[in-house]
Amino acid sequence: MSEGQPTLRLAKLPERTAVKMTIALTPDLGARLSAYAKLYSEAYGQEEPVAELIPYMLAKFIDDDRSFTKRSRSR
């Protein structure tokens, strides 16, 4: 850092621009995702559209994939 710049505890925020993707789902998977959203609503008392849940579901899946996490760290 150059002299005169403040040193903050909070680091610069990461890129937060959403990346839009279009995917095609099988009818069975679409139905299962809708059922999951319904169960989510029952569990938390708040309805969320499937499209809002999917990014968090994918992040959870990837975060919990030990093989992927291990390989990502080694690069």
C-alpha positions in Angstrom: 0.0 0.0 0.0 1.2 3.5 -0.7 1.8 5.9 2.1 -1.2 7.9 3.1 -3.7 5.1 2.3 -5.7 4.0 5.3 -5.2 0.4 6.5 -8.6 -1.1 7.2 -9.6 -4.3 8.9 -12.1 -5.0 6.2 -10.5 -6.1 3.0 -11.7 -4.9 -0.4 -15.0 -6.6 -1.2 -14.9 -9.4 -3.8 -16.5 -9.1 -7.3 -20.3 -9.4 -6.8 -21.6 -9.0 -10.3 -24.0 -11.9 -10.9 -23.3 -14.3 -13.7 -26.5 -15.3 -15.5 -26.8 -18.8 -16.9 -29.6 -20.6 -18.6 -29.9 -24.3 -18.1 -32.4 -27.0 -19.2 -33.7 -29.4 -16.5 -35.3 -32.8 -16.8 -39.0 -32.7 -15.9 -38.1 -34.9 -12.9 -35.4 -32.6 -11.6 -37.7 -29.6 -12.1 -40.4 -31.3 -10.0 -37.9 -32.2 -7.3 -36.6 -28.7 -7.1 -40.2 -27.4 -6.7 -40.8 -29.9 -4.0 -37.6 -28.8 -2.3 -38.7 -25.2 -2.4 -42.0 -26.2 -0.8 -40.2 -28.0 2.0 -37.9 -25.0 2.4 -40.9 -22.8 2.8 -42.4 -25.1 5.4 -39.1 -25.3 7.3 -38.3 -21.6 7.4 -41.8 -20.0 7.0 -40.6 -18.0 4.0 -41.3 -18.8 0.3 -38.3 -18.5 -2.0 -38.5 -19.1 -5.8 -36.5 -22.1 -7.0 -34.3 -19.8 -9.0 -33.2 -18.1 -5.8 -32.4 -21.4 -4.0 -30.4 -23.0 -6.9 -27.2 -20.8 -6.5 -27.0 -21.6 -2.8 -27.7 -25.3 -3.4 -24.9 -25.4 -6.0 -22.5 -23.5 -3.7 -23.3 -26.0 -0.9 -22.8 -28.9 -3.2 -19.4 -27.7 -4.4 -18.3 -26.6 -0.9 -19.0 -30.1 0.4 -17.3 -31.9 -2.4 -14.0 -33.0 -0.7 -12.3 -34.1 -3.8 -13.0 -30.8 -5.6 -12.0 -28.8 -2.5 -8.7 -30.7 -2.1 -7.9 -30.4 -5.8 -8.7 -26.6 -5.8 -6.4 -26.0 -2.9 -3.5 -27.8 -4.5 -3.5 -25.5 -7.6 
